[in-house]
């Protein structure tokens, strides 16, 4: 069929020159039909199941690695307002009370240190993501590739959250101690408890930082996924281009 395209176009040109009286609408109709053939001839072949799996796994590996690398940098959490760890919610009264009496510096030191702990520990997520990606079935691949804009993130979150919480706790605790967050927390609570008539606050700092670090990590992964789905220029390999072009076409 491709071999007929050029002759048909030449024929159209010949008719338009020699028979100017032919209705323009008829010529336009014929041209649209030829254009449809061209578009069809240029369409990308559907990826095989193996290509779909390989392409999606490549995308997930790229997205998770970029997210982990970005958050593992200094200010990866602290410098990102969307995921920066604040005071624990149940301790906000602690923060307000200390700032009122001129101890805002203590609060700032704690906020800085818990964010540093998250930045230091986030690299522990990489092997769990790698394992979850390897274990994907073709049914998972289809569901993710043709699913919602954060289907891949949801899959990873469901597959790895429990394991990540267990794996994160020891390095988070070690990071809290290494960057001084534990000491800052004890200082903050000690000063707060000296304020008359305050209600004691009982916060598991390790659990709090772990949960917030994971929330921030999955937010970053979701951003990477959305960008890849929406922006074809980010599909950096022929396989990614083929697989996600197919996914785009299926959703139209």
Biotite code that builds the C-alpha atoms (Angstrom):
import biotite.structure as struc

atoms = struc.array([
    struc.Atom([0.000, 0.000, 0.000], chain_id="A", res_id=1, res_name="UNK", atom_name="CA", element="C"),
    struc.Atom([2.881, 2.355, 0.745], chain_id="A", res_id=2, res_name="UNK", atom_name="CA", element="C"),
    struc.Atom([4.067, 2.007, -2.847], chain_id="A", res_id=3, res_name="UNK", atom_name="CA", element="C"),
    struc.Atom([0.786, 3.511, -4.070], chain_id="A", res_id=4, res_name="UNK", atom_name="CA", element="C"),
    struc.Atom([1.034, 6.725, -2.069], chain_id="A", res_id=5, res_name="UNK", atom_name="CA", element="C"),
    struc.Atom([3.370, 8.671, -4.365], chain_id="A", res_id=6, res_name="UNK", atom_name="CA", element="C"),
    struc.Atom([1.509, 7.747, -7.595], chain_id="A", res_id=7, res_name="UNK", atom_name="CA", element="C"),
    struc.Atom([-1.794, 8.776, -6.014], chain_id="A", res_id=8, res_name="UNK", atom_name="CA", element="C"),
    struc.Atom([-0.386, 12.143, -4.973], chain_id="A", res_id=9, res_name="UNK", atom_name="CA", element="C"),
    struc.Atom([1.070, 12.692, -8.445], chain_id="A", res_id=10, res_name="UNK", atom_name="CA", element="C"),
    struc.Atom([-2.277, 11.778, -9.924], chain_id="A", res_id=11, res_name="UNK", atom_name="CA", element="C"),
    struc.Atom([-3.999, 14.338, -7.728], chain_id="A", res_id=12, res_name="UNK", atom_name="CA", element="C"),
    struc.Atom([-1.562, 16.988, -8.858], chain_id="A", res_id=13, res_name="UNK", atom_name="CA", element="C"),
    struc.Atom([-2.063, 16.047, -12.531], chain_id="A", res_id=14, res_name="UNK", atom_name="CA", element="C"),
    struc.Atom([-5.856, 16.190, -12.231], chain_id="A", res_id=15, res_name="UNK", atom_name="CA", element="C"),
    struc.Atom([-5.789, 19.555, -10.458], chain_id="A", res_id=16, res_name="UNK", atom_name="CA", element="C"),
    struc.Atom([-3.648, 21.044, -13.266], chain_id="A", res_id=17, res_name="UNK", atom_name="CA", element="C"),
    struc.Atom([-5.376, 19.577, -16.319], chain_id="A", res_id=18, res_name="UNK", atom_name="CA", element="C"),
    struc.Atom([-8.914, 19.542, -14.974], chain_id="A", res_id=19, res_name="UNK", atom_name="CA", element="C"),
    struc.Atom([-9.333, 22.697, -12.939], chain_id="A", res_id=20, res_name="UNK", atom_name="CA", element="C"),
    struc.Atom([-13.069, 22.342, -13.222], chain_id="A", res_id=21, res_name="UNK", atom_name="CA", element="C"),
    struc.Atom([-13.114, 19.244, -11.009], chain_id="A", res_id=22, res_name="UNK", atom_name="CA", element="C"),
    struc.Atom([-14.827, 20.093, -7.784], chain_id="A", res_id=23, res_name="UNK", atom_name="CA", element="C"),
    struc.Atom([-12.374, 21.131, -5.078], chain_id="A", res_id=24, res_name="UNK", atom_name="CA", element="C"),
    struc.Atom([-14.397, 19.275, -2.450], chain_id="A", res_id=25, res_name="UNK", atom_name="CA", element="C"),
    struc.Atom([-13.912, 15.999, -4.338], chain_id="A", res_id=26, res_name="UNK", atom_name="CA", element="C"),
    struc.Atom([-10.160, 16.517, -4.530], chain_id="A", res_id=27, res_name="UNK", atom_name="CA", element="C"),
    struc.Atom([-9.991, 17.371, -0.824], chain_id="A", res_id=28, res_name="UNK", atom_name="CA", element="C"),
    struc.Atom([-11.968, 14.262, 0.012], chain_id="A", res_id=29, res_name="UNK", atom_name="CA", element="C"),
    struc.Atom([-9.560, 12.106, -1.963], chain_id="A", res_id=30, res_name="UNK", atom_name="CA", element="C"),
    struc.Atom([-6.570, 13.822, -0.357], chain_id="A", res_id=31, res_name="UNK", atom_name="CA", element="C"),
    struc.Atom([-7.919, 13.090, 3.139], chain_id="A", res_id=32, res_name="UNK", atom_name="CA", element="C"),
    struc.Atom([-8.254, 9.443, 2.213], chain_id="A", res_id=33, res_name="UNK", atom_name="CA", element="C"),
    struc.Atom([-4.624, 9.367, 1.041], chain_id="A", res_id=34, res_name="UNK", atom_name="CA", element="C"),
    struc.Atom([-3.491, 11.129, 4.245], chain_id="A", res_id=35, res_name="UNK", atom_name="CA", element="C"),
    struc.Atom([-5.235, 8.454, 6.273], chain_id="A", res_id=36, res_name="UNK", atom_name="CA", element="C"),
    struc.Atom([-3.260, 5.801, 4.394], chain_id="A", res_id=37, res_name="UNK", atom_name="CA", element="C"),
    struc.Atom([-0.016, 7.653, 5.145], chain_id="A", res_id=38, res_name="UNK", atom_name="CA", element="C"),
    struc.Atom([-0.805, 7.949, 8.825], chain_id="A", res_id=39, res_name="UNK", atom_name="CA", element="C"),
    struc.Atom([-1.658, 4.276, 8.940], chain_id="A", res_id=40, res_name="UNK", atom_name="CA", element="C"),
    struc.Atom([1.555, 3.365, 7.148], chain_id="A", res_id=41, res_name="UNK", atom_name="CA", element="C"),
    struc.Atom([3.612, 5.318, 9.676], chain_id="A", res_id=42, res_name="UNK", atom_name="CA", element="C"),
    struc.Atom([1.951, 3.853, 12.746], chain_id="A", res_id=43, res_name="UNK", atom_name="CA", element="C"),
    struc.Atom([4.233, 2.138, 15.219], chain_id="A", res_id=44, res_name="UNK", atom_name="CA", element="C"),
    struc.Atom([3.960, -1.617, 15.443], chain_id="A", res_id=45, res_name="UNK", atom_name="CA", element="C"),
    struc.Atom([2.425, -2.776, 18.673], chain_id="A", res_id=46, res_name="UNK", atom_name="CA", element="C"),
    struc.Atom([5.079, -3.822, 21.201], chain_id="A", res_id=47, res_name="UNK", atom_name="CA", element="C"),
    struc.Atom([5.307, -7.480, 22.096], chain_id="A", res_id=48, res_name="UNK", atom_name="CA", element="C"),
    struc.Atom([4.558, -8.562, 25.688], chain_id="A", res_id=49, res_name="UNK", atom_name="CA", element="C"),
    struc.Atom([8.314, -8.847, 26.288], chain_id="A", res_id=50, res_name="UNK", atom_name="CA", element="C"),
    struc.Atom([8.896, -5.326, 24.969], chain_id="A", res_id=51, res_name="UNK", atom_name="CA", element="C"),
    struc.Atom([6.071, -3.962, 27.119], chain_id="A", res_id=52, res_name="UNK", atom_name="CA", element="C"),
    struc.Atom([7.579, -5.541, 30.225], chain_id="A", res_id=53, res_name="UNK", atom_name="CA", element="C"),
    struc.Atom([11.106, -4.435, 29.411], chain_id="A", res_id=54, res_name="UNK", atom_name="CA", element="C"),
    struc.Atom([9.998, -0.900, 28.545], chain_id="A", res_id=55, res_name="UNK", atom_name="CA", element="C"),
    struc.Atom([7.951, -0.415, 31.695], chain_id="A", res_id=56, res_name="UNK", atom_name="CA", element="C"),
    struc.Atom([10.692, -1.831, 33.891], chain_id="A", res_id=57, res_name="UNK", atom_name="CA", element="C"),
    struc.Atom([13.206, 0.473, 32.243], chain_id="A", res_id=58, res_name="UNK", atom_name="CA", element="C"),
    struc.Atom([10.903, 3.419, 32.969], chain_id="A", res_id=59, res_name="UNK", atom_name="CA", element="C"),
    struc.Atom([10.401, 2.397, 36.595], chain_id="A", res_id=60, res_name="UNK", atom_name="CA", element="C"),
    struc.Atom([14.104, 1.862, 37.201], chain_id="A", res_id=61, res_name="UNK", atom_name="CA", element="C"),
    struc.Atom([14.863, 5.261, 35.716], chain_id="A", res_id=62, res_name="UNK", atom_name="CA", element="C"),
    struc.Atom([12.129, 7.024, 37.692], chain_id="A", res_id=63, res_name="UNK", atom_name="CA", element="C"),
    struc.Atom([12.931, 5.463, 41.053], chain_id="A", res_id=64, res_name="UNK", atom_name="CA", element="C"),
    struc.Atom([16.677, 5.994, 40.659], chain_id="A", res_id=65, res_name="UNK", atom_name="CA", element="C"),
    struc.Atom([16.207, 9.650, 39.739], chain_id="A", res_id=66, res_name="UNK", atom_name="CA", element="C"),
    struc.Atom([13.897, 10.178, 42.715], chain_id="A", res_id=67, res_name="UNK", atom_name="CA", element="C"),
    struc.Atom([16.201, 8.464, 45.196], chain_id="A", res_id=68, res_name="UNK", atom_name="CA", element="C"),
    struc.Atom([19.281, 10.258, 43.853], chain_id="A", res_id=69, res_name="UNK", atom_name="CA", element="C"),
    struc.Atom([17.567, 13.646, 44.051], chain_id="A", res_id=70, res_name="UNK", atom_name="CA", element="C"),
    struc.Atom([16.312, 13.159, 47.610], chain_id="A", res_id=71, res_name="UNK", atom_name="CA", element="C"),
    struc.Atom([19.616, 11.707, 48.784], chain_id="A", res_id=72, res_name="UNK", atom_name="CA", element="C"),
    struc.Atom([21.324, 15.035, 48.103], chain_id="A", res_id=73, res_name="UNK", atom_name="CA", element="C"),
    struc.Atom([21.752, 17.753, 50.698], chain_id="A", res_id=74, res_name="UNK", atom_name="CA", element="C"),
    struc.Atom([18.477, 19.710, 50.815], chain_id="A", res_id=75, res_name="UNK", atom_name="CA", element="C"),
    struc.Atom([16.705, 16.947, 48.894], chain_id="A", res_id=76, res_name="UNK", atom_name="CA", element="C"),
    struc.Atom([13.980, 17.113, 51.520], chain_id="A", res_id=77, res_name="UNK", atom_name="CA", element="C"),
    struc.Atom([14.799, 20.336, 53.331], chain_id="A", res_id=78, res_name="UNK", atom_name="CA", element="C"),
    struc.Atom([14.910, 22.384, 50.131], chain_id="A", res_id=79, res_name="UNK", atom_name="CA", element="C"),
    struc.Atom([11.671, 20.990, 48.692], chain_id="A", res_id=80, res_name="UNK", atom_name="CA", element="C"),
    struc.Atom([8.625, 22.682, 50.299], chain_id="A", res_id=81, res_name="UNK", atom_name="CA", element="C"),
    struc.Atom([6.281, 19.966, 49.017], chain_id="A", res_id=82, res_name="UNK", atom_name="CA", element="C"),
    struc.Atom([7.986, 17.208, 51.026], chain_id="A", res_id=83, res_name="UNK", atom_name="CA", element="C"),
    struc.Atom([9.994, 19.054, 53.691], chain_id="A", res_id=84, res_name="UNK", atom_name="CA", element="C"),
    struc.Atom([9.488, 17.429, 57.083], chain_id="A", res_id=85, res_name="UNK", atom_name="CA", element="C"),
    struc.Atom([7.898, 19.851, 59.586], chain_id="A", res_id=86, res_name="UNK", atom_name="CA", element="C"),
    struc.Atom([7.429, 19.398, 63.323], chain_id="A", res_id=87, res_name="UNK", atom_name="CA", element="C"),
    struc.Atom([5.312, 16.333, 64.087], chain_id="A", res_id=88, res_name="UNK", atom_name="CA", element="C"),
    struc.Atom([1.647, 17.348, 64.064], chain_id="A", res_id=89, res_name="UNK", atom_name="CA", element="C"),
    struc.Atom([1.091, 16.391, 67.684], chain_id="A", res_id=90, res_name="UNK", atom_name="CA", element="C"),
    struc.Atom([4.106, 18.541, 68.601], chain_id="A", res_id=91, res_name="UNK", atom_name="CA", element="C"),
    struc.Atom([3.061, 21.731, 66.829], chain_id="A", res_id=92, res_name="UNK", atom_name="CA", element="C"),
    struc.Atom([2.071, 23.234, 70.173], chain_id="A", res_id=93, res_name="UNK", atom_name="CA", element="C"),
    struc.Atom([5.608, 22.502, 71.307], chain_id="A", res_id=94, res_name="UNK", atom_name="CA", element="C"),
    struc.Atom([6.991, 24.476, 68.380], chain_id="A", res_id=95, res_name="UNK", atom_name="CA", element="C"),
    struc.Atom([4.606, 27.384, 68.892], chain_id="A", res_id=96, res_name="UNK", atom_name="CA", element="C"),
    struc.Atom([5.343, 27.568, 72.615], chain_id="A", res_id=97, res_name="UNK", atom_name="CA", element="C"),
    struc.Atom([9.111, 27.503, 72.168], chain_id="A", res_id=98, res_name="UNK", atom_name="CA", element="C"),
    struc.Atom([9.080, 30.121, 69.436], chain_id="A", res_id=99, res_name="UNK", atom_name="CA", element="C"),
    struc.Atom([6.987, 32.399, 71.658], chain_id="A", res_id=100, res_name="UNK", atom_name="CA", element="C"),
    struc.Atom([9.655, 32.351, 74.347], chain_id="A", res_id=101, res_name="UNK", atom_name="CA", element="C"),
    struc.Atom([12.518, 33.005, 71.939], chain_id="A", res_id=102, res_name="UNK", atom_name="CA", element="C"),
    struc.Atom([13.670, 29.431, 71.340], chain_id="A", res_id=103, res_name="UNK", atom_name="CA", element="C"),
    struc.Atom([12.928, 29.336, 67.624], chain_id="A", res_id=104, res_name="UNK", atom_name="CA", element="C"),
    struc.Atom([16.538, 28.377, 66.944], chain_id="A", res_id=105, res_name="UNK", atom_name="CA", element="C"),
    struc.Atom([15.985, 25.067, 68.735], chain_id="A", res_id=106, res_name="UNK", atom_name="CA", element="C"),
    struc.Atom([12.961, 24.390, 66.557], chain_id="A", res_id=107, res_name="UNK", atom_name="CA", element="C"),
    struc.Atom([14.901, 25.214, 63.384], chain_id="A", res_id=108, res_name="UNK", atom_name="CA", element="C"),
    struc.Atom([17.734, 22.901, 64.416], chain_id="A", res_id=109, res_name="UNK", atom_name="CA", element="C"),
    struc.Atom([15.283, 20.048, 64.927], chain_id="A", res_id=110, res_name="UNK", atom_name="CA", element="C"),
    struc.Atom([13.572, 20.625, 61.568], chain_id="A", res_id=111, res_name="UNK", atom_name="CA", element="C"),
    struc.Atom([16.938, 20.750, 59.798], chain_id="A", res_id=112, res_name="UNK", atom_name="CA", element="C"),
    struc.Atom([18.171, 17.598, 61.481], chain_id="A", res_id=113, res_name="UNK", atom_name="CA", element="C"),
    struc.Atom([15.101, 15.426, 60.802], chain_id="A", res_id=114, res_name="UNK", atom_name="CA", element="C"),
    struc.Atom([15.242, 16.420, 57.135], chain_id="A", res_id=115, res_name="UNK", atom_name="CA", element="C"),
    struc.Atom([18.943, 15.559, 57.024], chain_id="A", res_id=116, res_name="UNK", atom_name="CA", element="C"),
    struc.Atom([18.094, 12.162, 58.498], chain_id="A", res_id=117, res_name="UNK", atom_name="CA", element="C"),
    struc.Atom([15.522, 11.538, 55.749], chain_id="A", res_id=118, res_name="UNK", atom_name="CA", element="C"),
    struc.Atom([18.026, 12.591, 53.074], chain_id="A", res_id=119, res_name="UNK", atom_name="CA", element="C"),
    struc.Atom([20.658, 10.291, 54.524], chain_id="A", res_id=120, res_name="UNK", atom_name="CA", element="C"),
    struc.Atom([18.422, 7.219, 54.769], chain_id="A", res_id=121, res_name="UNK", atom_name="CA", element="C"),
    struc.Atom([16.389, 7.434, 51.547], chain_id="A", res_id=122, res_name="UNK", atom_name="CA", element="C"),
    struc.Atom([19.015, 5.498, 49.566], chain_id="A", res_id=123, res_name="UNK", atom_name="CA", element="C"),
    struc.Atom([17.913, 2.371, 51.442], chain_id="A", res_id=124, res_name="UNK", atom_name="CA", element="C"),
    struc.Atom([14.816, 2.290, 49.229], chain_id="A", res_id=125, res_name="UNK", atom_name="CA", element="C"),
    struc.Atom([16.727, 1.484, 46.040], chain_id="A", res_id=126, res_name="UNK", atom_name="CA", element="C"),
    struc.Atom([17.153, -2.306, 46.462], chain_id="A", res_id=127, res_name="UNK", atom_name="CA", element="C"),
    struc.Atom([13.512, -2.775, 47.464], chain_id="A", res_id=128, res_name="UNK", atom_name="CA", element="C"),
    struc.Atom([12.332, -0.939, 44.390], chain_id="A", res_id=129, res_name="UNK", atom_name="CA", element="C"),
    struc.Atom([14.660, -3.011, 42.228], chain_id="A", res_id=130, res_name="UNK", atom_name="CA", element="C"),
    struc.Atom([13.228, -6.224, 43.679], chain_id="A", res_id=131, res_name="UNK", atom_name="CA", element="C"),
    struc.Atom([9.608, -5.097, 43.257], chain_id="A", res_id=132, res_name="UNK", atom_name="CA", element="C"),
    struc.Atom([10.244, -4.180, 39.627], chain_id="A", res_id=133, res_name="UNK", atom_name="CA", element="C"),
    struc.Atom([11.846, -7.562, 38.931], chain_id="A", res_id=134, res_name="UNK", atom_name="CA", element="C"),
    struc.Atom([8.855, -9.396, 40.417], chain_id="A", res_id=135, res_name="UNK", atom_name="CA", element="C"),
    struc.Atom([6.251, -7.690, 38.229], chain_id="A", res_id=136, res_name="UNK", atom_name="CA", element="C"),
    struc.Atom([4.007, -10.033, 36.249], chain_id="A", res_id=137, res_name="UNK", atom_name="CA", element="C"),
    struc.Atom([2.752, -9.296, 32.742], chain_id="A", res_id=138, res_name="UNK", atom_name="CA", element="C"),
    struc.Atom([-0.673, -8.624, 34.259], chain_id="A", res_id=139, res_name="UNK", atom_name="CA", element="C"),
    struc.Atom([0.968, -5.990, 36.469], chain_id="A", res_id=140, res_name="UNK", atom_name="CA", element="C"),
    struc.Atom([2.706, -4.531, 33.419], chain_id="A", res_id=141, res_name="UNK", atom_name="CA", element="C"),
    struc.Atom([-0.546, -4.238, 31.437], chain_id="A", res_id=142, res_name="UNK", atom_name="CA", element="C"),
    struc.Atom([-2.403, -2.715, 34.369], chain_id="A", res_id=143, res_name="UNK", atom_name="CA", element="C"),
    struc.Atom([0.304, -0.141, 34.971], chain_id="A", res_id=144, res_name="UNK", atom_name="CA", element="C"),
    struc.Atom([1.045, 0.747, 31.359], chain_id="A", res_id=145, res_name="UNK", atom_name="CA", element="C"),
    struc.Atom([-2.605, 1.264, 30.466], chain_id="A", res_id=146, res_name="UNK", atom_name="CA", element="C"),
    struc.Atom([-3.660, 2.489, 33.890], chain_id="A", res_id=147, res_name="UNK", atom_name="CA", element="C"),
    struc.Atom([-3.919, 5.852, 35.623], chain_id="A", res_id=148, res_name="UNK", atom_name="CA", element="C"),
    struc.Atom([-1.273, 8.568, 35.601], chain_id="A", res_id=149, res_name="UNK", atom_name="CA", element="C"),
    struc.Atom([0.195, 7.200, 38.832], chain_id="A", res_id=150, res_name="UNK", atom_name="CA", element="C"),
    struc.Atom([-0.480, 3.494, 38.343], chain_id="A", res_id=151, res_name="UNK", atom_name="CA", element="C"),
    struc.Atom([3.235, 2.639, 38.552], chain_id="A", res_id=152, res_name="UNK", atom_name="CA", element="C"),
    struc.Atom([3.676, 4.668, 41.740], chain_id="A", res_id=153, res_name="UNK", atom_name="CA", element="C"),
    struc.Atom([0.645, 3.001, 43.298], chain_id="A", res_id=154, res_name="UNK", atom_name="CA", element="C"),
    struc.Atom([2.039, -0.429, 42.393], chain_id="A", res_id=155, res_name="UNK", atom_name="CA", element="C"),
    struc.Atom([5.398, 0.342, 43.987], chain_id="A", res_id=156, res_name="UNK", atom_name="CA", element="C"),
    struc.Atom([3.792, 1.888, 47.049], chain_id="A", res_id=157, res_name="UNK", atom_name="CA", element="C"),
    struc.Atom([1.570, -1.143, 47.579], chain_id="A", res_id=158, res_name="UNK", atom_name="CA", element="C"),
    struc.Atom([4.417, -3.580, 46.905], chain_id="A", res_id=159, res_name="UNK", atom_name="CA", element="C"),
    struc.Atom([7.146, -1.968, 48.976], chain_id="A", res_id=160, res_name="UNK", atom_name="CA", element="C"),
    struc.Atom([5.682, 0.182, 51.765], chain_id="A", res_id=161, res_name="UNK", atom_name="CA", element="C"),
    struc.Atom([5.641, -2.522, 54.433], chain_id="A", res_id=162, res_name="UNK", atom_name="CA", element="C"),
    struc.Atom([9.176, -3.629, 53.603], chain_id="A", res_id=163, res_name="UNK", atom_name="CA", element="C"),
    struc.Atom([10.408, -0.055, 53.372], chain_id="A", res_id=164, res_name="UNK", atom_name="CA", element="C"),
    struc.Atom([9.107, 0.811, 56.833], chain_id="A", res_id=165, res_name="UNK", atom_name="CA", element="C"),
    struc.Atom([10.979, -2.141, 58.293], chain_id="A", res_id=166, res_name="UNK", atom_name="CA", element="C"),
    struc.Atom([14.120, -1.415, 56.278], chain_id="A", res_id=167, res_name="UNK", atom_name="CA", element="C"),
    struc.Atom([14.016, 2.336, 56.863], chain_id="A", res_id=168, res_name="UNK", atom_name="CA", element="C"),
    struc.Atom([13.649, 2.270, 60.654], chain_id="A", res_id=169, res_name="UNK", atom_name="CA", element="C"),
    struc.Atom([17.254, 1.282, 61.566], chain_id="A", res_id=170, res_name="UNK", atom_name="CA", element="C"),
    struc.Atom([18.982, 3.706, 59.145], chain_id="A", res_id=171, res_name="UNK", atom_name="CA", element="C"),
    struc.Atom([16.523, 6.473, 60.052], chain_id="A", res_id=172, res_name="UNK", atom_name="CA", element="C"),
    struc.Atom([17.304, 5.948, 63.718], chain_id="A", res_id=173, res_name="UNK", atom_name="CA", element="C"),
    struc.Atom([21.033, 5.889, 62.990], chain_id="A", res_id=174, res_name="UNK", atom_name="CA", element="C"),
    struc.Atom([20.706, 8.992, 60.806], chain_id="A", res_id=175, res_name="UNK", atom_name="CA", element="C"),
    struc.Atom([18.744, 10.820, 63.500], chain_id="A", res_id=176, res_name="UNK", atom_name="CA", element="C"),
    struc.Atom([21.586, 10.193, 65.906], chain_id="A", res_id=177, res_name="UNK", atom_name="CA", element="C"),
    struc.Atom([24.299, 10.956, 63.336], chain_id="A", res_id=178, res_name="UNK", atom_name="CA", element="C"),
    struc.Atom([22.912, 14.343, 62.368], chain_id="A", res_id=179, res_name="UNK", atom_name="CA", element="C"),
    struc.Atom([21.983, 15.277, 65.920], chain_id="A", res_id=180, res_name="UNK", atom_name="CA", element="C"),
    struc.Atom([18.211, 15.108, 65.538], chain_id="A", res_id=181, res_name="UNK", atom_name="CA", element="C"),
    struc.Atom([17.767, 12.847, 68.546], chain_id="A", res_id=182, res_name="UNK", atom_name="CA", element="C"),
    struc.Atom([19.720, 15.228, 70.732], chain_id="A", res_id=183, res_name="UNK", atom_name="CA", element="C"),
    struc.Atom([17.817, 18.237, 69.340], chain_id="A", res_id=184, res_name="UNK", atom_name="CA", element="C"),
    struc.Atom([14.509, 16.492, 70.033], chain_id="A", res_id=185, res_name="UNK", atom_name="CA", element="C"),
    struc.Atom([15.492, 15.724, 73.610], chain_id="A", res_id=186, res_name="UNK", atom_name="CA", element="C"),
    struc.Atom([16.580, 19.327, 74.094], chain_id="A", res_id=187, res_name="UNK", atom_name="CA", element="C"),
    struc.Atom([13.361, 20.660, 72.601], chain_id="A", res_id=188, res_name="UNK", atom_name="CA", element="C"),
    struc.Atom([11.181, 18.442, 74.751], chain_id="A", res_id=189, res_name="UNK", atom_name="CA", element="C"),
    struc.Atom([13.228, 19.182, 77.862], chain_id="A", res_id=190, res_name="UNK", atom_name="CA", element="C"),
    struc.Atom([12.798, 22.928, 77.398], chain_id="A", res_id=191, res_name="UNK", atom_name="CA", element="C"),
    struc.Atom([9.116, 22.537, 76.549], chain_id="A", res_id=192, res_name="UNK", atom_name="CA", element="C"),
    struc.Atom([8.380, 20.418, 79.606], chain_id="A", res_id=193, res_name="UNK", atom_name="CA", element="C"),
    struc.Atom([9.760, 23.174, 81.815], chain_id="A", res_id=194, res_name="UNK", atom_name="CA", element="C"),
    struc.Atom([6.939, 25.472, 80.706], chain_id="A", res_id=195, res_name="UNK", atom_name="CA", element="C"),
    struc.Atom([4.263, 25.472, 83.431], chain_id="A", res_id=196, res_name="UNK", atom_name="CA", element="C"),
    struc.Atom([1.039, 23.550, 82.816], chain_id="A", res_id=197, res_name="UNK", atom_name="CA", element="C"),
    struc.Atom([1.985, 22.147, 79.388], chain_id="A", res_id=198, res_name="UNK", atom_name="CA", element="C"),
    struc.Atom([0.597, 18.826, 78.215], chain_id="A", res_id=199, res_name="UNK", atom_name="CA", element="C"),
    struc.Atom([3.331, 16.196, 77.639], chain_id="A", res_id=200, res_name="UNK", atom_name="CA", element="C"),
    struc.Atom([3.923, 15.104, 74.043], chain_id="A", res_id=201, res_name="UNK", atom_name="CA", element="C"),
    struc.Atom([4.864, 11.528, 73.223], chain_id="A", res_id=202, res_name="UNK", atom_name="CA", element="C"),
    struc.Atom([6.247, 11.229, 69.673], chain_id="A", res_id=203, res_name="UNK", atom_name="CA", element="C"),
    struc.Atom([8.127, 8.298, 68.182], chain_id="A", res_id=204, res_name="UNK", atom_name="CA", element="C"),
    struc.Atom([10.566, 10.398, 66.171], chain_id="A", res_id=205, res_name="UNK", atom_name="CA", element="C"),
    struc.Atom([11.933, 7.442, 64.183], chain_id="A", res_id=206, res_name="UNK", atom_name="CA", element="C"),
    struc.Atom([8.453, 6.338, 63.096], chain_id="A", res_id=207, res_name="UNK", atom_name="CA", element="C"),
    struc.Atom([7.487, 9.918, 62.242], chain_id="A", res_id=208, res_name="UNK", atom_name="CA", element="C"),
    struc.Atom([10.549, 10.576, 60.063], chain_id="A", res_id=209, res_name="UNK", atom_name="CA", element="C"),
    struc.Atom([10.189, 7.160, 58.404], chain_id="A", res_id=210, res_name="UNK", atom_name="CA", element="C"),
    struc.Atom([6.567, 7.781, 57.427], chain_id="A", res_id=211, res_name="UNK", atom_name="CA", element="C"),
    struc.Atom([7.232, 11.305, 56.172], chain_id="A", res_id=212, res_name="UNK", atom_name="CA", element="C"),
    struc.Atom([10.327, 10.266, 54.230], chain_id="A", res_id=213, res_name="UNK", atom_name="CA", element="C"),
    struc.Atom([8.353, 7.542, 52.440], chain_id="A", res_id=214, res_name="UNK", atom_name="CA", element="C"),
    struc.Atom([5.504, 9.934, 51.647], chain_id="A", res_id=215, res_name="UNK", atom_name="CA", element="C"),
    struc.Atom([7.981, 12.362, 50.122], chain_id="A", res_id=216, res_name="UNK", atom_name="CA", element="C"),
    struc.Atom([9.717, 9.623, 48.162], chain_id="A", res_id=217, res_name="UNK", atom_name="CA", element="C"),
    struc.Atom([6.506, 8.393, 46.554], chain_id="A", res_id=218, res_name="UNK", atom_name="CA", element="C"),
    struc.Atom([5.487, 11.961, 45.739], chain_id="A", res_id=219, res_name="UNK", atom_name="CA", element="C"),
    struc.Atom([8.739, 12.350, 43.801], chain_id="A", res_id=220, res_name="UNK", atom_name="CA", element="C"),
    struc.Atom([8.251, 9.026, 42.007], chain_id="A", res_id=221, res_name="UNK", atom_name="CA", element="C"),
    struc.Atom([4.716, 10.084, 41.042], chain_id="A", res_id=222, res_name="UNK", atom_name="CA", element="C"),
    struc.Atom([6.142, 13.293, 39.551], chain_id="A", res_id=223, res_name="UNK", atom_name="CA", element="C"),
    struc.Atom([8.599, 11.294, 37.458], chain_id="A", res_id=224, res_name="UNK", atom_name="CA", element="C"),
    struc.Atom([5.861, 8.951, 36.265], chain_id="A", res_id=225, res_name="UNK", atom_name="CA", element="C"),
    struc.Atom([3.534, 11.794, 35.285], chain_id="A", res_id=226, res_name="UNK", atom_name="CA", element="C"),
    struc.Atom([6.308, 13.578, 33.400], chain_id="A", res_id=227, res_name="UNK", atom_name="CA", element="C"),
    struc.Atom([7.146, 10.450, 31.395], chain_id="A", res_id=228, res_name="UNK", atom_name="CA", element="C"),
    struc.Atom([3.516, 9.821, 30.517], chain_id="A", res_id=229, res_name="UNK", atom_name="CA", element="C"),
    struc.Atom([2.845, 13.426, 29.499], chain_id="A", res_id=230, res_name="UNK", atom_name="CA", element="C"),
    struc.Atom([6.116, 14.410, 27.831], chain_id="A", res_id=231, res_name="UNK", atom_name="CA", element="C"),
    struc.Atom([7.251, 12.165, 24.999], chain_id="A", res_id=232, res_name="UNK", atom_name="CA", element="C"),
    struc.Atom([10.647, 13.925, 24.809], chain_id="A", res_id=233, res_name="UNK", atom_name="CA", element="C"),
    struc.Atom([11.568, 12.309, 28.138], chain_id="A", res_id=234, res_name="UNK", atom_name="CA", element="C"),
    struc.Atom([11.314, 8.832, 26.631], chain_id="A", res_id=235, res_name="UNK", atom_name="CA", element="C"),
    struc.Atom([15.029, 8.469, 26.201], chain_id="A", res_id=236, res_name="UNK", atom_name="CA", element="C"),
    struc.Atom([15.261, 5.143, 24.374], chain_id="A", res_id=237, res_name="UNK", atom_name="CA", element="C"),
    struc.Atom([13.560, 3.625, 21.312], chain_id="A", res_id=238, res_name="UNK", atom_name="CA", element="C"),
    struc.Atom([11.967, 1.012, 23.565], chain_id="A", res_id=239, res_name="UNK", atom_name="CA", element="C"),
    struc.Atom([10.428, 3.628, 25.870], chain_id="A", res_id=240, res_name="UNK", atom_name="CA", element="C"),
    struc.Atom([9.175, 5.554, 22.856], chain_id="A", res_id=241, res_name="UNK", atom_name="CA", element="C"),
    struc.Atom([7.571, 2.467, 21.342], chain_id="A", res_id=242, res_name="UNK", atom_name="CA", element="C"),
    struc.Atom([5.949, 1.189, 24.539], chain_id="A", res_id=243, res_name="UNK", atom_name="CA", element="C"),
    struc.Atom([4.563, 4.526, 25.723], chain_id="A", res_id=244, res_name="UNK", atom_name="CA", element="C"),
    struc.Atom([3.419, 5.542, 22.229], chain_id="A", res_id=245, res_name="UNK", atom_name="CA", element="C"),
    struc.Atom([1.382, 2.320, 22.245], chain_id="A", res_id=246, res_name="UNK", atom_name="CA", element="C"),
    struc.Atom([-0.008, 3.189, 25.695], chain_id="A", res_id=247, res_name="UNK", atom_name="CA", element="C"),
    struc.Atom([-0.916, 6.683, 24.504], chain_id="A", res_id=248, res_name="UNK", atom_name="CA", element="C"),
    struc.Atom([-2.719, 5.291, 21.474], chain_id="A", res_id=249, res_name="UNK", atom_name="CA", element="C"),
    struc.Atom([-4.731, 2.848, 23.605], chain_id="A", res_id=250, res_name="UNK", atom_name="CA", element="C"),
    struc.Atom([-6.065, 5.674, 25.781], chain_id="A", res_id=251, res_name="UNK", atom_name="CA", element="C"),
    struc.Atom([-7.366, 7.790, 22.907], chain_id="A", res_id=252, res_name="UNK", atom_name="CA", element="C"),
])
